[in-house]
Amino acid sequence: MKLIMKNKELIMVGMVVGIGFFFLGAMISNIFPSDAENLLSYKVSAFIKLTGIGILTACMVVGGIIIVKIDRNLRMLLLLLGLILLIIYTIGSPVLSWDISGMVASPSEAEYEETAYEEKPDALGTPGFEAIYVLVAIASFIMIRKFRNKR
Amino acid sequence: MEWNKRNLMILGLGFGIILFFMGLGAAILLGPTTEDYQLPRQVGGIIKYSGMGLICMSMIVGGFFVEKLDKDIKNLLLILGLVLLLLNIFVLQYVD
């Protein structure tokens, strides 16, 4: 079977893969819980989650520009939400850095592991992290529509 | 695929966003940054800021110079591209 994918289908598959990666990452951290001595599952799941959000955001932004066979307002909403998601993660990126250089000068192995575990960034999958910004995006979208209708 | 300005801008935007998020992930994957072990910050920073550079370039140049785009999309790209650039210049360099 010859599979020809057009822009719309590619963007759709990209969004499915991105959301799938995000939940796959969430599953990994639940199936293999991490503790102070074993942080591998946390690291792998965080990487998969962030890659998934990256693919999703890229598909939203690119889809908002190149898809032609959907409603124009829907396309603008896709682009606007994608860009706002990107800005949220740009502002939130310092929260996601994992820096424990402020700890004692020569820590023991246990102290190091404990500090690393306590200081790990948890904000990347917290429910509600994006809610405020999504509301702002929807409000801006409504304002843009009103502005356009007036014009 | 034809290599025109529009397609280059879209490719740059897509790759840039994925690179940015992979940079954030790579910094976590390589482990916590300490005073003696700065590799996660360095690798994460290179990938993250390369991605952010690509995004800003594509958005601002695309908003100004790409012709085959809807007028609203061009305005949105230009304004949010500049917002993103200013955020990186004035906010993030003091926090990160």
gemmi code that builds the backbone of each chain (N, CA, C; Angstrom):
import gemmi

chains = {
    "A": [
        ("MET", (0.843, -1.195, 0.000), (0.000, 0.000, 0.000), (0.885, 1.254, 0.000)),
        ("LYS", (0.608, 2.112, -0.924), (1.409, 3.332, -0.987), (0.806, 4.374, -0.025)),
        ("LEU", (1.645, 4.854, 0.854), (1.131, 5.797, 1.855), (1.609, 7.207, 1.516)),
        ("ILE", (0.697, 8.027, 1.080), (1.068, 9.408, 0.785), (0.450, 10.295, 1.866)),
        ("MET", (1.305, 10.993, 2.596), (0.784, 11.845, 3.659), (0.883, 13.304, 3.253)),
        ("LYS", (-0.213, 13.982, 3.400), (-0.179, 15.411, 3.092), (0.110, 16.184, 4.375)),
        ("ASN", (0.234, 17.499, 4.236), (0.586, 18.329, 5.386), (-0.318, 18.095, 6.580)),
        ("LYS", (-1.637, 18.065, 6.289), (-2.599, 17.963, 7.378), (-2.415, 16.660, 8.161)),
        ("GLU", (-2.231, 15.550, 7.412), (-2.060, 14.251, 8.078), (-0.744, 14.204, 8.862)),
        ("LEU", (0.315, 14.804, 8.268), (1.618, 14.808, 8.955), (1.529, 15.549, 10.280)),
        ("ILE", (0.855, 16.703, 10.253), (0.719, 17.494, 11.477), (-0.106, 16.711, 12.497)),
        ("MET", (-1.150, 16.033, 11.996), (-2.013, 15.245, 12.893), (-1.203, 14.125, 13.563)),
        ("VAL", (-0.409, 13.406, 12.746), (0.423, 12.325, 13.300), (1.430, 12.893, 14.298)),
        ("GLY", (2.031, 14.047, 13.962), (2.995, 14.677, 14.862), (2.370, 15.020, 16.200)),
        ("MET", (1.146, 15.562, 16.168), (0.479, 15.911, 17.430), (0.156, 14.661, 18.240)),
        ("VAL", (-0.284, 13.593, 17.541), (-0.579, 12.331, 18.248), (0.697, 11.782, 18.879)),
        ("VAL", (1.793, 11.785, 18.107), (3.067, 11.262, 18.633), (3.539, 12.108, 19.818)),
        ("GLY", (3.426, 13.436, 19.695), (3.857, 14.323, 20.783), (3.085, 14.071, 22.059)),
        ("ILE", (1.752, 14.005, 21.955), (0.941, 13.761, 23.157), (1.232, 12.357, 23.697)),
        ("GLY", (1.412, 11.403, 22.760), (1.740, 10.033, 23.173), (3.049, 9.974, 23.943)),
        ("PHE", (4.074, 10.685, 23.450), (5.372, 10.728, 24.133), (5.215, 11.300, 25.530)),
        ("PHE", (4.405, 12.357, 25.643), (4.233, 12.990, 26.956), (3.666, 11.970, 27.958)),
        ("PHE", (2.629, 11.254, 27.536), (2.012, 10.309, 28.479), (2.886, 9.070, 28.678)),
        ("LEU", (3.657, 8.711, 27.654), (4.605, 7.596, 27.813), (5.632, 7.945, 28.895)),
        ("GLY", (6.135, 9.182, 28.835), (7.072, 9.640, 29.862), (6.450, 9.609, 31.241)),
        ("ALA", (5.179, 10.043, 31.316), (4.485, 10.032, 32.609), (4.326, 8.601, 33.112)),
        ("MET", (4.040, 7.656, 32.200), (3.889, 6.250, 32.602), (5.204, 5.684, 33.125)),
        ("ILE", (6.310, 6.019, 32.429), (7.617, 5.480, 32.843), (7.937, 5.883, 34.277)),
        ("SER", (7.684, 7.171, 34.605), (8.017, 7.593, 35.977), (7.084, 6.965, 36.998)),
        ("ASN", (5.894, 6.513, 36.567), (4.999, 5.835, 37.512), (5.311, 4.352, 37.642)),
        ("ILE", (5.693, 3.730, 36.519), (5.995, 2.291, 36.569), (7.306, 2.047, 37.311)),
        ("PHE", (8.300, 2.911, 37.043), (9.596, 2.777, 37.730), (9.807, 4.001, 38.615)),
        ("PRO", (9.268, 3.988, 39.815), (9.413, 5.181, 40.664), (10.880, 5.449, 41.009)),
        ("SER", (11.254, 6.713, 41.025), (12.654, 7.031, 41.320), (12.797, 7.426, 42.785)),
        ("ASP", (13.970, 7.189, 43.322), (14.270, 7.651, 44.686), (15.661, 8.276, 44.681)),
        ("ALA", (16.162, 8.605, 45.860), (17.445, 9.318, 45.925), (18.584, 8.500, 45.315)),
        ("GLU", (18.493, 7.150, 45.394), (19.594, 6.330, 44.886), (19.456, 5.989, 43.407)),
        ("ASN", (18.238, 6.077, 42.884), (18.035, 5.718, 41.480), (17.208, 6.806, 40.778)),
        ("LEU", (17.904, 7.668, 40.076), (17.211, 8.778, 39.412), (17.053, 8.556, 37.912)),
        ("LEU", (17.467, 7.367, 37.432), (17.460, 7.139, 35.982), (16.059, 7.253, 35.386)),
        ("SER", (15.070, 6.641, 36.052), (13.718, 6.668, 35.478), (13.176, 8.097, 35.434)),
        ("TYR", (13.515, 8.886, 36.454), (13.089, 10.296, 36.446), (13.693, 11.032, 35.250)),
        ("LYS", (15.014, 10.799, 35.034), (15.696, 11.509, 33.942), (15.121, 11.106, 32.594)),
        ("VAL", (14.965, 9.779, 32.390), (14.461, 9.297, 31.098), (13.040, 9.804, 30.864)),
        ("SER", (12.199, 9.724, 31.899), (10.805, 10.149, 31.706), (10.720, 11.653, 31.463)),
        ("ALA", (11.562, 12.449, 32.151), (11.541, 13.900, 31.924), (11.957, 14.218, 30.496)),
        ("PHE", (12.982, 13.499, 30.003), (13.447, 13.740, 28.629), (12.351, 13.392, 27.618)),
        ("ILE", (11.705, 12.234, 27.826), (10.645, 11.824, 26.884), (9.476, 12.801, 26.938)),
        ("LYS", (9.091, 13.213, 28.150), (7.978, 14.168, 28.290), (8.287, 15.474, 27.566)),
        ("LEU", (9.489, 16.013, 27.806), (9.816, 17.305, 27.193), (9.934, 17.191, 25.674)),
        ("THR", (10.487, 16.039, 25.198), (10.541, 15.842, 23.738), (9.127, 15.808, 23.170)),
        ("GLY", (8.221, 15.129, 23.865), (6.824, 15.051, 23.420), (6.184, 16.426, 23.359)),
        ("ILE", (6.405, 17.241, 24.392), (5.822, 18.587, 24.385), (6.440, 19.411, 23.258)),
        ("GLY", (7.733, 19.188, 23.000), (8.399, 19.887, 21.904), (7.783, 19.534, 20.562)),
        ("ILE", (7.567, 18.235, 20.324), (6.970, 17.806, 19.048), (5.561, 18.389, 18.931)),
        ("LEU", (4.809, 18.339, 20.020), (3.437, 18.870, 20.007), (3.427, 20.374, 19.676)),
        ("THR", (4.290, 21.121, 20.367), (4.331, 22.571, 20.136), (4.752, 22.885, 18.698)),
        ("ALA", (5.783, 22.146, 18.216), (6.247, 22.374, 16.847), (5.112, 22.107, 15.857)),
        ("CYS", (4.360, 21.014, 16.090), (3.264, 20.685, 15.166), (2.163, 21.743, 15.238)),
        ("MET", (1.893, 22.262, 16.447), (0.854, 23.282, 16.566), (1.244, 24.545, 15.795)),
        ("VAL", (2.489, 24.975, 15.979), (2.921, 26.218, 15.329), (3.006, 26.030, 13.816)),
        ("VAL", (3.697, 24.933, 13.397), (3.840, 24.706, 11.958), (2.471, 24.449, 11.327)),
        ("GLY", (1.635, 23.685, 12.007), (0.277, 23.412, 11.501), (-0.539, 24.685, 11.375)),
        ("GLY", (-0.381, 25.591, 12.344), (-1.104, 26.862, 12.287), (-0.691, 27.712, 11.093)),
        ("ILE", (0.502, 27.436, 10.548), (0.943, 28.212, 9.383), (0.603, 27.496, 8.075)),
        ("ILE", (0.831, 26.167, 8.018), (0.766, 25.533, 6.688), (-0.543, 24.825, 6.357)),
        ("ILE", (-1.344, 24.450, 7.364), (-2.578, 23.724, 7.012), (-3.548, 24.692, 6.337)),
        ("VAL", (-4.074, 24.275, 5.207), (-4.993, 25.191, 4.513), (-6.450, 24.719, 4.565)),
        ("LYS", (-6.650, 23.403, 4.690), (-8.023, 22.912, 4.583), (-8.744, 22.854, 5.925)),
        ("ILE", (-8.532, 23.810, 6.797), (-9.333, 23.900, 8.019), (-9.832, 25.338, 8.164)),
        ("ASP", (-10.781, 25.486, 9.080), (-11.351, 26.809, 9.318), (-10.245, 27.808, 9.688)),
        ("ARG", (-10.351, 29.022, 9.169), (-9.282, 30.020, 9.363), (-9.116, 30.373, 10.854)),
        ("ASN", (-10.257, 30.483, 11.562), (-10.186, 30.820, 12.993), (-9.520, 29.704, 13.785)),
        ("LEU", (-9.833, 28.472, 13.393), (-9.234, 27.315, 14.066), (-7.718, 27.301, 13.845)),
        ("ARG", (-7.314, 27.660, 12.644), (-5.892, 27.700, 12.310), (-5.168, 28.763, 13.138)),
        ("MET", (-5.819, 29.924, 13.285), (-5.220, 30.983, 14.104), (-5.113, 30.551, 15.559)),
        ("LEU", (-6.149, 29.844, 16.032), (-6.142, 29.381, 17.417), (-4.999, 28.388, 17.647)),
        ("LEU", (-4.808, 27.503, 16.662), (-3.729, 26.513, 16.744), (-2.372, 27.220, 16.836)),
        ("LEU", (-2.168, 28.200, 15.963), (-0.901, 28.939, 15.958), (-0.708, 29.718, 17.255)),
        ("LEU", (-1.773, 30.390, 17.686), (-1.679, 31.223, 18.887), (-1.401, 30.369, 20.127)),
        ("LEU", (-2.119, 29.254, 20.261), (-1.897, 28.393, 21.432), (-0.505, 27.772, 21.398)),
        ("GLY", (-0.044, 27.393, 20.192), (1.315, 26.848, 20.057), (2.351, 27.862, 20.484)),
        ("LEU", (2.191, 29.110, 20.028), (3.174, 30.143, 20.371), (3.120, 30.482, 21.860)),
        ("ILE", (1.916, 30.475, 22.415), (1.807, 30.784, 23.848), (2.415, 29.656, 24.691)),
        ("LEU", (2.214, 28.418, 24.248), (2.856, 27.281, 24.936), (4.381, 27.431, 24.904)),
        ("LEU", (4.878, 27.870, 23.757), (6.324, 28.076, 23.616), (6.814, 29.176, 24.559)),
        ("ILE", (6.051, 30.270, 24.649), (6.456, 31.370, 25.534), (6.400, 30.925, 27.002)),
        ("ILE", (5.369, 30.134, 27.351), (5.285, 29.623, 28.725), (6.533, 28.826, 29.071)),
        ("TYR", (6.922, 27.928, 28.172), (8.090, 27.096, 28.474), (9.376, 27.910, 28.412)),
        ("THR", (9.405, 28.976, 27.611), (10.594, 29.838, 27.609), (10.731, 30.536, 28.957)),
        ("ILE", (9.608, 31.062, 29.457), (9.665, 31.740, 30.762), (9.926, 30.714, 31.865)),
        ("GLY", (9.337, 29.520, 31.702), (9.461, 28.499, 32.753), (10.756, 27.716, 32.689)),
        ("SER", (11.582, 27.930, 31.643), (12.778, 27.097, 31.498), (13.767, 27.179, 32.669)),
        ("PRO", (13.943, 28.338, 33.331), (14.841, 28.327, 34.499), (14.345, 27.424, 35.625)),
        ("VAL", (13.029, 27.251, 35.711), (12.485, 26.361, 36.754), (12.867, 24.912, 36.447)),
        ("LEU", (13.036, 24.604, 35.174), (13.347, 23.233, 34.788), (14.837, 22.906, 34.856)),
        ("SER", (15.680, 23.917, 35.181), (17.107, 23.583, 35.277), (17.368, 22.907, 36.622)),
        ("TRP", (18.302, 21.981, 36.609), (18.557, 21.144, 37.793), (19.960, 21.467, 38.293)),
        ("ASP", (20.033, 22.466, 39.151), (21.323, 22.989, 39.570), (21.451, 22.864, 41.083)),
        ("ILE", (22.445, 22.082, 41.545), (22.619, 21.948, 42.996), (23.999, 22.440, 43.403)),
        ("SER", (24.510, 23.425, 42.663), (25.870, 23.894, 42.966), (25.946, 24.678, 44.273)),
        ("GLY", (24.793, 25.008, 44.872), (24.823, 25.750, 46.130), (25.001, 24.867, 47.358)),
        ("MET", (25.150, 23.544, 47.181), (25.264, 22.648, 48.348), (26.665, 22.721, 48.976)),
        ("VAL", (26.838, 21.984, 50.089), (28.116, 22.060, 50.823), (29.291, 21.676, 49.934)),
        ("ALA", (30.487, 22.184, 50.282), (31.645, 22.084, 49.394), (32.034, 20.640, 49.053)),
        ("SER", (32.146, 19.769, 50.030), (32.539, 18.385, 49.719), (31.503, 17.426, 50.320)),
        ("PRO", (30.416, 17.212, 49.620), (29.359, 16.383, 50.180), (29.709, 14.898, 50.100)),
        ("SER", (29.116, 14.132, 51.012), (29.265, 12.676, 50.895), (28.326, 12.200, 49.788)),
        ("GLU", (28.504, 10.929, 49.410), (27.675, 10.360, 48.316), (26.190, 10.446, 48.671)),
        ("ALA", (25.865, 10.122, 49.926), (24.454, 10.121, 50.352), (23.878, 11.535, 50.340)),
        ("GLU", (24.688, 12.493, 50.807), (24.228, 13.896, 50.822), (23.963, 14.402, 49.399)),
        ("TYR", (24.910, 14.026, 48.501), (24.773, 14.445, 47.110), (23.482, 13.890, 46.509)),
        ("GLU", (23.269, 12.581, 46.707), (22.065, 11.941, 46.146), (20.794, 12.553, 46.719)),
        ("GLU", (20.827, 12.785, 48.037), (19.636, 13.347, 48.692), (19.318, 14.745, 48.148)),
        ("THR", (20.383, 15.572, 48.032), (20.162, 16.935, 47.515), (19.684, 16.896, 46.075)),
        ("ALA", (20.328, 16.012, 45.255), (19.930, 15.902, 43.848), (18.462, 15.509, 43.745)),
        ("TYR", (18.038, 14.591, 44.608), (16.646, 14.120, 44.564), (15.682, 15.226, 45.002)),
        ("GLU", (16.081, 15.944, 46.068), (15.185, 16.998, 46.581), (15.081, 18.192, 45.634)),
        ("GLU", (16.160, 18.469, 44.941), (16.181, 19.672, 44.089), (15.710, 19.416, 42.662)),
        ("LYS", (15.297, 18.184, 42.351), (14.948, 17.910, 40.941), (13.719, 18.714, 40.533)),
        ("PRO", (13.729, 19.223, 39.271), (12.589, 20.045, 38.841), (11.344, 19.202, 38.627)),
        ("ASP", (10.249, 19.620, 39.234), (9.013, 18.831, 39.147), (7.934, 19.535, 38.345)),
        ("ALA", (8.232, 20.745, 37.885), (7.147, 21.551, 37.318), (6.707, 21.115, 35.931)),
        ("LEU", (7.507, 20.226, 35.281), (7.241, 19.999, 33.865), (5.955, 19.258, 33.562)),
        ("GLY", (5.407, 18.522, 34.496), (4.168, 17.831, 34.181), (3.064, 18.143, 35.167)),
        ("THR", (3.231, 19.185, 35.968), (2.242, 19.490, 36.993), (0.925, 19.928, 36.360)),
        ("PRO", (-0.178, 19.285, 36.721), (-1.447, 19.720, 36.143), (-1.749, 21.155, 36.562)),
        ("GLY", (-2.233, 21.935, 35.640), (-2.576, 23.315, 35.961), (-1.476, 24.297, 35.659)),
        ("PHE", (-0.288, 23.775, 35.296), (0.862, 24.635, 35.003), (0.542, 25.599, 33.859)),
        ("GLU", (-0.208, 25.096, 32.864), (-0.477, 25.913, 31.677), (-1.855, 26.568, 31.711)),
        ("ALA", (-2.667, 26.237, 32.723), (-4.079, 26.635, 32.681), (-4.263, 28.145, 32.536)),
        ("ILE", (-3.514, 28.905, 33.339), (-3.676, 30.363, 33.309), (-3.370, 30.900, 31.916)),
        ("TYR", (-2.301, 30.358, 31.326), (-1.870, 30.866, 30.026), (-2.844, 30.463, 28.926)),
        ("VAL", (-3.427, 29.281, 29.062), (-4.427, 28.858, 28.079), (-5.622, 29.813, 28.140)),
        ("LEU", (-6.037, 30.187, 29.359), (-7.145, 31.130, 29.509), (-6.789, 32.480, 28.871)),
        ("VAL", (-5.539, 32.910, 29.099), (-5.092, 34.167, 28.490), (-5.136, 34.060, 26.969)),
        ("ALA", (-4.712, 32.886, 26.448), (-4.719, 32.688, 24.990), (-6.126, 32.757, 24.441)),
        ("ILE", (-7.066, 32.105, 25.122), (-8.448, 32.102, 24.641), (-9.010, 33.531, 24.677)),
        ("ALA", (-8.698, 34.262, 25.766), (-9.172, 35.643, 25.871), (-8.599, 36.495, 24.730)),
        ("SER", (-7.275, 36.282, 24.432), (-6.676, 37.060, 23.337), (-7.324, 36.700, 22.008)),
        ("PHE", (-7.619, 35.402, 21.838), (-8.251, 34.966, 20.591), (-9.609, 35.641, 20.404)),
        ("ILE", (-10.389, 35.683, 21.501), (-11.712, 36.318, 21.420), (-11.554, 37.807, 21.087)),
        ("MET", (-10.545, 38.445, 21.717), (-10.315, 39.864, 21.443), (-9.930, 40.094, 19.978)),
        ("ILE", (-9.071, 39.200, 19.454), (-8.659, 39.342, 18.048), (-9.875, 39.203, 17.133)),
        ("ARG", (-10.736, 38.231, 17.454), (-11.937, 38.025, 16.619), (-12.834, 39.250, 16.655)),
        ("LYS", (-13.024, 39.799, 17.864), (-13.872, 40.989, 17.981), (-13.274, 42.144, 17.182)),
        ("PHE", (-11.963, 42.285, 17.288), (-11.262, 43.359, 16.585), (-11.438, 43.196, 15.074)),
        ("ARG", (-11.322, 41.954, 14.619), (-11.456, 41.688, 13.182), (-12.875, 41.931, 12.699)),
        ("ASN", (-13.853, 41.540, 13.539), (-15.247, 41.767, 13.148), (-15.552, 43.249, 13.016)),
        ("LYS", (-14.984, 44.035, 13.953), (-15.193, 45.480, 13.905), (-14.613, 46.066, 12.642)),
        ("ARG", (-13.415, 45.536, 12.271), (-12.702, 46.059, 11.112), (-13.465, 45.676, 9.832)),
    ],
    "B": [
        ("MET", (10.047, 18.715, -2.055), (9.729, 20.000, -1.439), (10.621, 21.104, -2.007)),
        ("GLU", (10.006, 22.187, -2.347), (10.761, 23.292, -2.912), (11.449, 24.102, -1.799)),
        ("TRP", (12.689, 24.526, -2.047), (13.420, 25.265, -1.005), (13.186, 26.766, -1.167)),
        ("ASN", (12.010, 27.212, -0.861), (11.798, 28.659, -0.904), (11.825, 29.230, 0.512)),
        ("LYS", (11.655, 30.547, 0.624), (11.771, 31.215, 1.930), (10.739, 30.680, 2.924)),
        ("ARG", (9.529, 30.437, 2.417), (8.438, 30.011, 3.296), (8.744, 28.639, 3.923)),
        ("ASN", (9.165, 27.697, 3.057), (9.449, 26.357, 3.570), (10.647, 26.356, 4.518)),
        ("LEU", (11.664, 27.171, 4.191), (12.831, 27.257, 5.075), (12.427, 27.805, 6.440)),
        ("MET", (11.551, 28.808, 6.426), (11.104, 29.409, 7.682), (10.334, 28.378, 8.515)),
        ("ILE", (9.468, 27.613, 7.851), (8.675, 26.620, 8.584), (9.574, 25.516, 9.151)),
        ("LEU", (10.557, 25.080, 8.334), (11.489, 24.049, 8.821), (12.285, 24.555, 10.018)),
        ("GLY", (12.773, 25.791, 9.907), (13.550, 26.385, 11.005), (12.734, 26.472, 12.276)),
        ("LEU", (11.486, 26.842, 12.120), (10.603, 26.976, 13.285), (10.373, 25.616, 13.951)),
        ("GLY", (10.071, 24.613, 13.129), (9.814, 23.265, 13.669), (11.033, 22.686, 14.357)),
        ("PHE", (12.190, 22.730, 13.671), (13.418, 22.181, 14.255), (13.811, 22.962, 15.502)),
        ("GLY", (13.643, 24.280, 15.439), (14.019, 25.122, 16.574), (13.227, 24.764, 17.818)),
        ("ILE", (11.924, 24.587, 17.653), (11.092, 24.274, 18.826), (11.485, 22.914, 19.400)),
        ("ILE", (11.679, 21.927, 18.520), (12.053, 20.597, 19.025), (13.426, 20.662, 19.710)),
        ("LEU", (14.382, 21.403, 19.115), (15.714, 21.534, 19.725), (15.618, 22.192, 21.103)),
        ("PHE", (14.787, 23.233, 21.214), (14.654, 23.941, 22.491), (14.198, 22.978, 23.593)),
        ("PHE", (13.159, 22.199, 23.287), (12.643, 21.287, 24.310), (13.631, 20.147, 24.582)),
        ("MET", (14.341, 19.695, 23.527), (15.326, 18.629, 23.755), (16.485, 19.145, 24.607)),
        ("GLY", (16.821, 20.420, 24.462), (17.860, 21.012, 25.305), (17.448, 21.032, 26.765)),
        ("LEU", (16.172, 21.386, 26.998), (15.665, 21.361, 28.383), (15.747, 19.947, 28.940)),
        ("GLY", (15.356, 18.961, 28.092), (15.368, 17.559, 28.518), (16.781, 17.048, 28.714)),
        ("ALA", (17.708, 17.447, 27.835), (19.083, 16.948, 27.920), (19.749, 17.401, 29.216)),
        ("ALA", (19.435, 18.634, 29.649), (20.030, 19.136, 30.899), (19.567, 18.291, 32.088)),
        ("ILE", (18.333, 17.795, 32.023), (17.839, 16.933, 33.112), (18.419, 15.532, 32.964)),
        ("LEU", (18.491, 15.049, 31.724), (18.967, 13.686, 31.476), (20.414, 13.499, 31.913)),
        ("LEU", (21.249, 14.532, 31.724), (22.662, 14.390, 32.071), (22.918, 14.538, 33.573)),
        ("GLY", (21.878, 14.833, 34.324), (22.050, 14.848, 35.774), (22.174, 16.241, 36.324)),
        ("PRO", (22.148, 16.381, 37.644), (22.195, 17.730, 38.213), (23.543, 18.416, 37.984)),
        ("THR", (23.478, 19.712, 37.754), (24.701, 20.510, 37.613), (25.256, 20.823, 38.997)),
        ("THR", (26.536, 20.589, 39.189), (27.162, 20.989, 40.456), (28.319, 21.933, 40.128)),
        ("GLU", (29.042, 22.362, 41.163), (30.159, 23.268, 40.891), (31.259, 22.578, 40.096)),
        ("ASP", (31.441, 21.262, 40.337), (32.499, 20.527, 39.631), (32.024, 19.934, 38.316)),
        ("TYR", (30.731, 19.753, 38.169), (30.194, 19.052, 36.997), (29.206, 19.963, 36.272)),
        ("GLN", (29.727, 20.714, 35.297), (28.904, 21.726, 34.608), (28.388, 21.240, 33.253)),
        ("LEU", (28.679, 19.963, 32.925), (28.322, 19.460, 31.585), (26.826, 19.575, 31.270)),
        ("PRO", (25.919, 19.215, 32.190), (24.492, 19.326, 31.843), (24.092, 20.733, 31.453)),
        ("ARG", (24.580, 21.720, 32.206), (24.227, 23.107, 31.875), (24.800, 23.502, 30.512)),
        ("GLN", (26.055, 23.063, 30.247), (26.700, 23.450, 28.987), (25.997, 22.821, 27.786)),
        ("VAL", (25.782, 21.495, 27.859), (25.143, 20.807, 26.725), (23.703, 21.310, 26.547)),
        ("GLY", (22.986, 21.376, 27.679), (21.596, 21.849, 27.624), (21.517, 23.257, 27.060)),
        ("GLY", (22.448, 24.111, 27.507), (22.452, 25.503, 27.054), (22.694, 25.613, 25.554)),
        ("ILE", (23.678, 24.826, 25.056), (23.979, 24.892, 23.612), (22.746, 24.484, 22.802)),
        ("ILE", (22.144, 23.343, 23.165), (21.001, 22.839, 22.376), (19.818, 23.799, 22.513)),
        ("LYS", (19.564, 24.212, 23.772), (18.397, 25.063, 24.035), (18.490, 26.399, 23.306)),
        ("TYR", (19.640, 27.039, 23.428), (19.749, 28.369, 22.824), (19.926, 28.315, 21.306)),
        ("SER", (20.484, 27.180, 20.771), (20.481, 27.037, 19.302), (19.047, 26.990, 18.815)),
        ("GLY", (18.228, 26.202, 19.505), (16.811, 26.093, 19.132), (16.112, 27.433, 19.242)),
        ("MET", (16.374, 28.145, 20.339), (15.700, 29.429, 20.542), (16.137, 30.443, 19.478)),
        ("GLY", (17.418, 30.378, 19.095), (17.911, 31.255, 18.031), (17.198, 30.978, 16.715)),
        ("LEU", (17.085, 29.696, 16.380), (16.384, 29.321, 15.140), (14.937, 29.820, 15.165)),
        ("ILE", (14.285, 29.649, 16.330), (12.881, 30.071, 16.446), (12.759, 31.575, 16.216)),
        ("CYS", (13.591, 32.348, 16.933), (13.494, 33.813, 16.819), (13.798, 34.269, 15.398)),
        ("MET", (14.861, 33.680, 14.794), (15.207, 34.055, 13.419), (14.038, 33.771, 12.487)),
        ("SER", (13.500, 32.543, 12.593), (12.429, 32.157, 11.666), (11.204, 33.040, 11.852)),
        ("MET", (10.857, 33.328, 13.124), (9.639, 34.096, 13.367), (9.780, 35.535, 12.886)),
        ("ILE", (10.892, 36.166, 13.227), (11.031, 37.588, 12.874), (11.247, 37.754, 11.371)),
        ("VAL", (12.178, 36.946, 10.808), (12.420, 37.057, 9.363), (11.169, 36.634, 8.588)),
        ("GLY", (10.529, 35.558, 9.053), (9.290, 35.098, 8.396), (8.201, 36.152, 8.465)),
        ("GLY", (8.067, 36.795, 9.631), (7.050, 37.826, 9.783), (7.290, 39.027, 8.884)),
        ("PHE", (8.564, 39.317, 8.617), (8.869, 40.469, 7.774), (8.853, 40.131, 6.281)),
        ("PHE", (9.524, 39.043, 5.913), (9.891, 38.888, 4.493), (9.182, 37.789, 3.723)),
        ("VAL", (8.445, 36.901, 4.373), (7.804, 35.816, 3.613), (6.477, 36.322, 3.055)),
        ("GLU", (6.311, 36.146, 1.750), (5.132, 36.753, 1.111), (3.889, 35.861, 1.151)),
        ("LYS", (4.082, 34.541, 0.951), (2.909, 33.694, 0.764), (2.255, 33.297, 2.085)),
        ("LEU", (2.079, 34.247, 2.972), (1.450, 33.942, 4.258), (0.276, 34.888, 4.480)),
        ("ASP", (-0.681, 34.397, 5.280), (-1.815, 35.217, 5.654), (-1.319, 36.456, 6.434)),
        ("LYS", (-2.022, 37.590, 6.267), (-1.544, 38.816, 6.908), (-1.569, 38.707, 8.441)),
        ("ASP", (-2.635, 38.098, 8.972), (-2.738, 37.943, 10.435), (-1.618, 37.065, 10.982)),
        ("ILE", (-1.322, 35.986, 10.255), (-0.259, 35.070, 10.693), (1.086, 35.791, 10.690)),
        ("LYS", (1.323, 36.607, 9.669), (2.589, 37.346, 9.608), (2.719, 38.307, 10.789)),
        ("ASN", (1.607, 39.015, 11.079), (1.641, 39.941, 12.226), (1.907, 39.205, 13.526)),
        ("LEU", (1.192, 38.081, 13.698), (1.341, 37.291, 14.929), (2.775, 36.787, 15.082)),
        ("LEU", (3.334, 36.268, 13.982), (4.713, 35.753, 14.019), (5.691, 36.857, 14.372)),
        ("LEU", (5.513, 38.004, 13.772), (6.438, 39.109, 14.006), (6.354, 39.594, 15.457)),
        ("ILE", (5.146, 39.811, 15.937), (4.980, 40.353, 17.296), (5.480, 39.344, 18.336)),
        ("LEU", (5.029, 38.081, 18.220), (5.446, 37.108, 19.221), (6.932, 36.751, 19.083)),
        ("GLY", (7.474, 36.831, 17.873), (8.914, 36.629, 17.687), (9.710, 37.688, 18.414)),
        ("LEU", (9.258, 38.935, 18.311), (9.961, 40.020, 19.015), (9.797, 39.878, 20.525)),
        ("VAL", (8.587, 39.473, 20.956), (8.370, 39.258, 22.396), (9.321, 38.185, 22.922)),
        ("LEU", (9.439, 37.102, 22.154), (10.320, 35.998, 22.551), (11.781, 36.452, 22.618)),
        ("LEU", (12.185, 37.236, 21.631), (13.560, 37.736, 21.597), (13.825, 38.654, 22.790)),
        ("LEU", (12.884, 39.560, 23.058), (13.070, 40.480, 24.191), (13.069, 39.723, 25.511)),
        ("LEU", (12.229, 38.693, 25.604), (12.227, 37.860, 26.815), (13.604, 37.249, 27.037)),
        ("ASN", (14.178, 36.715, 25.953), (15.494, 36.097, 26.070), (16.566, 37.106, 26.405)),
        ("ILE", (16.438, 38.322, 25.851), (17.478, 39.328, 26.093), (17.381, 39.866, 27.527)),
        ("PHE", (16.192, 40.263, 27.931), (16.089, 41.027, 29.181), (15.726, 40.199, 30.410)),
        ("VAL", (15.037, 39.096, 30.219), (14.575, 38.358, 31.398), (15.464, 37.157, 31.681)),
        ("LEU", (15.629, 36.278, 30.667), (16.231, 34.985, 30.960), (17.711, 35.054, 31.292)),
        ("GLN", (18.424, 36.027, 30.735), (19.863, 36.039, 31.020), (20.149, 36.386, 32.478)),
        ("TYR", (19.214, 37.021, 33.165), (19.443, 37.322, 34.575), (18.966, 36.198, 35.483)),
        ("VAL", (18.084, 35.343, 34.954), (17.531, 34.262, 35.783), (18.332, 32.996, 35.622)),
        ("ASP", (18.669, 32.639, 34.374), (19.264, 31.331, 34.088), (20.716, 31.257, 34.552)),
    ],
}
model = gemmi.Model(1)
for chain_id, residues in chains.items():
    chain = gemmi.Chain(chain_id)
    for i, (resn, *xyz) in enumerate(residues, 1):
        res = gemmi.Residue()
        res.name, res.seqid = resn, gemmi.SeqId(i, " ")
        for name, pos in zip(("N", "CA", "C"), xyz):
            atom = gemmi.Atom()
            atom.name, atom.element = name, gemmi.Element(name[0])
            atom.pos, atom.b_iso = gemmi.Position(*pos), 0.0
            res.add_atom(atom)
        chain.add_residue(res)
    model.add_chain(chain)
structure = gemmi.Structure()
structure.add_model(model)
structure.setup_entities()
